[in-house]
């Protein structure tokens, strides 16, 4: 069975992955960068892995608590759909990433895709320039839409800002560039067009939805900042709809992310028009989840007598 996908088909030599299942940014190992991953983990079996997002300068992140439910990382509760987080892009900064972490990624038997976020179009371009000549990653995902920092989603809320950020990065790198978009826009196709026009090779859809939960016994918000991002199963129908709309509008691969917990969930994104999927919440609760989801997806395709993953991409019908 052919599970291979190309996530930069317009760029030579492209970015050919053996299968469409990836680990989403921020959920790779206990710190988001790969530390804590079993050295024998078969990461090469996955399409790609995305470490946690880097910013220009180090960030300490948001105040605790950063997760709801607090027990989430010890395992998902069956039927749990309300998963909130407010991490705030905790990271050591891109200089540390390039000097200390990228060399470690270069030794891993895996396709690594670096994630980064900037405060201005000029800073996006500066950060991209800092990646020049550094080995250890095969592509760059632009986190244009983090809802857990001040104005963190503004780039993918406006076509002009999306275009400026992507164009700045595109000028400084020959690597494939993915733009991760926000679900909180009136028209995802307008933002998608802007990202592609500026040089994005693929679109990641979508980031989390701003959300809040209040403990009515205490009258207090359950997260340290009050607001956070809704992820997990509750996000999936929103993300699937956005993937479907974007896939009708642009001619680049779409990477679906948001509540992929099973192989059937992955297939749903693919049928909506995604070329690949990222696993976030499920991976946080169980580091084996991406491998299980890949296995379940392959079993589904076998049962459906599908010979190649491309045969189900975009096959959803709207009656």
C-alpha positions in Angstrom: 0.0 0.0 0.0 1.3 3.4 -1.0 0.9 5.8 2.0 3.5 8.4 0.7 2.6 12.1 0.4 4.4 15.1 -0.9 4.0 18.3 1.2 5.9 20.6 -1.1 5.0 19.4 -4.6 5.7 22.8 -6.2 9.3 22.8 -4.9 12.1 20.6 -6.1 12.9 18.0 -4.8 9.6 18.4 -2.8 9.1 17.0 0.6 8.1 13.3 0.2 7.0 11.6 3.4 6.4 7.9 3.7 3.0 8.4 5.3 0.7 11.3 6.2 0.8 11.0 10.0 2.8 13.6 12.0 3.3 14.7 15.6 2.0 18.2 16.0 4.1 21.0 17.4 4.5 21.2 21.1 3.6 17.6 21.8 7.0 16.0 21.0 8.5 14.6 24.3 8.0 16.0 27.8 9.4 19.4 26.9 8.1 19.6 23.3 11.6 19.3 21.7 12.2 15.6 21.9 13.7 15.2 25.4 11.9 12.5 27.1 11.3 10.5 23.9 12.4 6.8 24.1 15.6 6.6 22.2 14.2 3.4 20.6 10.9 5.1 19.6 10.4 4.3 15.9 10.0 7.9 14.8 11.1 7.0 11.3 7.8 5.2 11.0 5.9 8.5 11.1 5.7 11.0 8.3 7.3 13.8 10.3 7.7 15.3 13.8 7.3 19.0 14.8 9.0 20.2 17.9 7.6 23.1 20.0 7.3 26.6 18.4 10.3 28.9 18.8 10.2 32.7 19.1 12.9 35.2 18.5 13.7 35.6 22.2 13.1 33.2 25.1 9.6 33.1 26.6 8.7 31.8 30.1 5.1 31.3 29.0 1.8 31.8 30.9 1.1 31.3 34.6 -0.1 28.0 35.9 -2.5 26.2 35.6 -1.9 25.7 31.9 -4.0 22.6 31.4 -7.6 21.6 31.9 -8.3 18.9 32.9 -5.2 18.8 35.0 -5.1 15.0 34.7 -5.1 15.2 30.9 -1.4 14.4 30.5 -1.8 11.3 32.6 -4.3 9.9 30.1 -7.5 11.0 28.3 -10.8 10.4 30.0 -13.0 8.3 27.8 -15.5 10.6 26.1 -13.6 13.8 27.2 -14.1 16.5 24.7 -13.2 19.7 26.7 -9.4 20.0 26.6 -8.0 23.4 27.2 -4.4 24.7 27.3 -2.7 28.0 27.8 1.1 27.4 27.5 2.0 30.7 26.0 4.8 29.6 23.7 7.3 28.7 26.4 10.6 28.2 24.6 14.4 29.0 24.8 14.4 31.3 21.7 15.5 30.6 18.2 19.3 31.1 18.9 19.3 28.3 21.4 17.2 26.2 19.0 19.7 26.5 16.2 22.7 26.1 18.4 21.6 23.4 20.8 18.5 21.6 19.6 18.8 21.4 15.8 22.1 19.4 16.1 20.2 16.9 18.2 17.4 16.6 15.7 20.0 16.0 13.0 20.9 12.7 14.8 17.3 11.5 15.0 16.0 9.0 12.4 13.0 11.2 11.6 11.8 14.0 9.4 11.8 17.1 11.7 9.8 20.2 10.8 10.7 23.3 12.8 7.9 25.6 14.1 8.5 29.3 14.7 6.5 32.5 15.5 7.4 36.1 15.1 6.0 39.5 16.4 6.3 41.4 13.1 7.0 40.7 9.4 10.5 41.9 9.9 11.1 39.5 12.8 9.7 36.6 10.8 12.3 37.3 8.1 15.1 37.8 10.7 14.3 34.4 12.3 14.2 32.7 8.9 17.6 34.1 8.1 18.9 32.7 11.3 18.0 29.2 10.1 20.2 29.5 7.0 22.8 26.7 6.8 21.5 24.9 9.9 20.8 21.2 9.5 18.4 19.1 11.4 15.0 20.0 9.9 13.4 19.5 6.5 10.8 22.3 6.5 9.6 25.3 8.5 6.0 25.7 9.9 5.0 29.2 10.6 2.8 29.4 13.7 0.7 32.4 12.5 -2.1 31.7 14.9 -1.3 30.9 18.5 -4.2 32.1 20.6 -2.3 31.9 23.9 -0.2 35.0 23.6 -1.1 38.7 23.2 -2.0 39.3 19.6 -0.7 35.9 18.8 -3.4 35.2 16.2 -3.3 38.5 14.4 -1.1 37.4 11.5 -3.5 34.8 10.2 -6.5 37.0 10.9 -5.5 39.4 8.1 -4.5 38.5 4.6 -2.0 41.3 4.3 -0.2 40.3 7.5 -0.3 36.7 6.6 1.2 37.5 3.2 3.9 39.7 4.7 5.0 37.1 7.3 5.1 34.2 4.7 6.9 36.4 2.1 9.6 37.4 4.6 10.4 33.8 5.5 10.2 32.8 1.8 12.9 35.3 0.9 15.3 33.8 3.5 14.9 30.1 3.0 14.7 27.5 0.2 13.2 25.0 2.6 9.5 24.1 2.2 7.3 26.6 4.2 4.0 25.7 5.9 1.6 28.3 7.2 -0.4 27.3 10.3 -3.7 29.2 10.2 -6.3 30.3 12.7 -9.9 28.9 12.8 -11.1 32.3 14.0 -11.6 34.1 10.7 -14.7 35.0 8.7 -13.3 33.4 5.6 -10.5 30.9 5.7 -10.1 30.9 2.0 -9.1 34.6 1.9 -6.2 33.8 4.4 -5.3 30.6 2.5 -5.0 32.5 -0.8 -2.8 35.1 0.9 -0.4 32.5 2.3 -0.1 30.6 -0.9 0.4 33.8 -2.9 3.3 34.7 -0.6 5.0 31.4 -1.2 3.6 28.8 1.3 4.1 25.3 0.1 1.4 23.9 2.4 -1.2 25.0 4.9 -1.7 23.6 8.4 -5.4 23.9 9.5 -6.1 24.7 12.2 -4.8 26.0 15.5 -7.0 25.9 18.6 -10.1 27.9 19.3 -10.0 30.5 22.1 -12.0 29.2 25.0 -12.7 29.5 28.7 -14.0 27.2 31.5 -15.1 28.4 34.9 -15.3 26.3 38.0 -18.7 27.3 39.4 -17.8 26.0 42.9 -15.0 28.5 43.2 -16.1 31.1 40.6 -12.6 31.1 39.1 -11.4 30.3 35.7 -9.6 26.9 35.5 -6.6 28.3 33.6 -4.0 30.7 35.0 -4.7 33.3 32.2 -8.4 32.7 32.2 -8.6 32.0 28.5 -6.9 29.2 26.6 -7.2 27.2 23.4 -9.8 24.5 22.9 -8.2 21.3 21.4 -9.1 17.6 21.2 -12.3 16.0 19.9 -14.4 19.2 20.2 -12.2 21.0 17.8 -12.3 18.3 15.0 -15.6 19.2 13.3 -14.5 22.9 13.1 -11.1 22.0 11.7 -12.5 19.5 9.2 -14.9 22.1 7.8 -12.0 24.6 7.4 -9.8 22.0 5.7 -12.6 21.2 3.3 -13.2 24.9 2.4 -9.5 25.6 2.0 -8.9 22.6 -0.1 -11.5 23.8 -2.6 -9.8 27.2 -2.8 -6.0 26.6 -3.1 -3.8 24.1 -5.0 -1.3 23.2 -2.3 -1.4 20.4 0.3 -3.5 20.9 3.4 -2.3 19.4 6.7 -5.3 18.8 9.0 -4.9 19.1 12.7 -7.4 19.2 15.6 -8.8 16.3 17.6 -7.3 13.4 15.5 -7.7 10.6 18.1 -8.2 7.5 15.9 -7.4 6.3 12.4 -11.0 7.1 11.4 -10.5 10.7 12.5 -7.4 10.9 10.2 -9.4 9.4 7.3 -12.1 12.1 7.9 -9.5 14.9 7.4 -8.1 13.2 4.3 -11.5 12.8 2.8 -12.2 16.5 3.5 -9.1 17.4 1.4 -6.1 17.1 3.7 -3.0 15.5 2.3 -1.7 14.8 5.8 -2.6 15.1 9.5 -0.9 16.1 12.7 -1.5 14.4 16.1 -1.6 16.8 19.1 -3.9 16.1 22.1 -3.8 12.3 21.6 0.0 12.4 21.6 0.2 14.4 24.8 -1.9 11.7 26.6 -0.1 8.7 25.0 3.2 8.9 23.1 2.1 5.7 21.3 -1.0 7.4 19.8 0.6 8.5 16.5 1.8 5.0 15.8 -1.6 3.5 16.7 -3.4 6.0 14.6 -1.2 5.2 11.6 -1.8 1.5 12.1 -5.6 2.1 12.3 -5.5 4.2 9.2 -3.7 1.6 7.3 -6.1 -1.1 8.5 -9.0 1.0 7.3 -7.5 1.5 3.8 -6.9 -2.2 3.6 -10.5 -3.0 4.6 -11.7 -0.5 1.9 -9.4 -2.1 -0.6 -7.6 1.3 -1.2 -4.2 0.9 -2.8 -2.9 4.4 -2.3 -3.6 7.1 0.3 -4.2 9.7 -2.5 -7.2 7.7 -3.6 -9.2 9.0 -0.6 -7.9 12.6 -0.4 -10.7 15.0 -1.1 -13.3 12.3 -1.7 -15.9 13.6 0.6 -19.2 14.6 -1.0 -21.7 17.2 0.1 -25.2 16.2 -0.8 
